[in-house]
Amino acid sequence: MENVWTKIGILFLGFAILSVTAVAQDQDRKAIIEVIEGEHQAFLDRDFERFMSFVDKTETVLWGDGISLSLKGYTEVYNSFKAFIEKNPEPFERDFLKDLNISIAGEKAWVVMERRGKSGNLISKEQRILVKRNDGWKIAVMLAFGV
């Protein structure tokens, strides 16, 4: 009989661990969506400081479009994006993100999505890789491929 109770206890413990893990992943998923949507909105609004608040502040950050744009490190991203905002201060026309596919592995996550215009036309396919820091999830890699 003791063996049965041991097995029940192990099953209960396993279920509890899975439940806690699922809740933590759900919280991480919500936080990641907030970062992705916040970064996107800040970009459209040309809100430089808010935009940069979503970026990992390390020199391993990588941004690009796979063709002509390649930025490495927080300093280079900061300077390049600041110059872009100064040259293009007017907010962009509203568009939206669609089909967010989020994968989380510990303190790293990646997101693949589409950016679409108001009429639903595809603007770009994009990817973000995020890292979890003490102050939350931050974007470490941003790739955008126009179509």
N, C-alpha and C positions, 0 to 999 in steps of 0.2 A: 504494500500500500504506500510505503514511503517513496518508492520509485515513481509511482503515479503522480504524487504531489510534487516531486522534483521536476518531472516533465511539464506539469501544468505551470509551475513557477517559471521555468525556462521559457515556455511559450508566452506567458504573460509579460515577462521581461523583454522578450523579442518584439512583441507587439508594441510595448511602451516606447522602445527605442525607435522603431519605425515611425510611430506617431509623432514623436518629437522631431525626428529628421524631416518628415513631411511638412510639419508646421514651419520649421526653420527655412526650408526651401521655398515655401509659399511666401514667407516674409521677404526672403531675398529676391524672389521673382517680382514682387510688388515694388521693392526698392529699386531694382534694375529698370523696371518700366518707368518709374518716376524720373530716373536719371536720363533715360533715352528720350522721353517726351520733354523733359525740361531742357535738355541740350538742344533738341530740335526747335522748340519754341523760342529759346534765347537766340538761336541762329536766325530764325525768321524775323525776330524783333530787332536784331542787331544790338542786343544787350551783351556787350563784350564781357563785362565782369561776371555776369551770371553764367554766360557760356563757359568761361574759363574755370568756373567753380566746379564744373563736372569733369574736368580733365585731371588725370593723375599728374602730380607735380614732381615727376622724375624725368631724368634725361633718357629714359628708355622708351618714352612715348613715341609712337610712329603713326603718322597720318599720310594719306595719299589717295590717288585715284588710279594708280596702276599704269599711268601713261606719262603725264607731265608734272604732277605734283607729288613731291616726296619730302616730308618734313620729319626730322628725328629730334626728339627731346622737347621737354616742356618749353624751354627758352625759345627755340626756333618756332614752335607752334604759336606761342604767345606773340612773338614779334610779327610773324606772318599774318596771323588772324587780326591783330590790331591794325596793321597796315590795310588789310582788306576792308575792315569796318570803316576806317577813316576814308577810304576811297569810295566805298559803297554804303553810305549811311542810311539810305532809305530802306525801310522794312520790306522784306519779300512778300509777294502775294502768298496767301495762305495755301498750304498744301498739307498732306497728311501722310502718316506712316501706316503701312498695312502689312499684314502677314508677319508679325514679329514671331520669330522662332528663337526661343531662349533655351540655352543649355547651361547648366550650372555644375561646376566640379570644384567643390571646396570653396576656396577664396578667389576663384577665377570663373568668369562666365563669358559666353559669346552670344551675340545676337545677330541674326540675319533678317533683313527686312527690305521692303520696297517703299520708296517715296513716290507718292502719286499727286498729281495736280487736282484741282477742284473738279475737273470733268472726269477724273479717273485715269487719265493718261499716265503712263509710267515715266517718271523722271529719272530715277536711278535705282540701282540695287546696291544696298549698303550693308556693311558689317561693322560691328563694334566688338572689341574685346575689353572686358572690364576686370578690374582687380578690386578686392575688398580691402579697404584701409580702415584705420581707426575711426575716421570721420565718414565712413560709408563707402558705397561703390563708386569707382572713378573709371573714366574711359582711358584705356592705355593704348588702344589701336583703333583708328577710324579709317575705313576704306569706303569709298563711294565710286561707283562705276556708272557713268551716265549712259543712257541708251538712245 
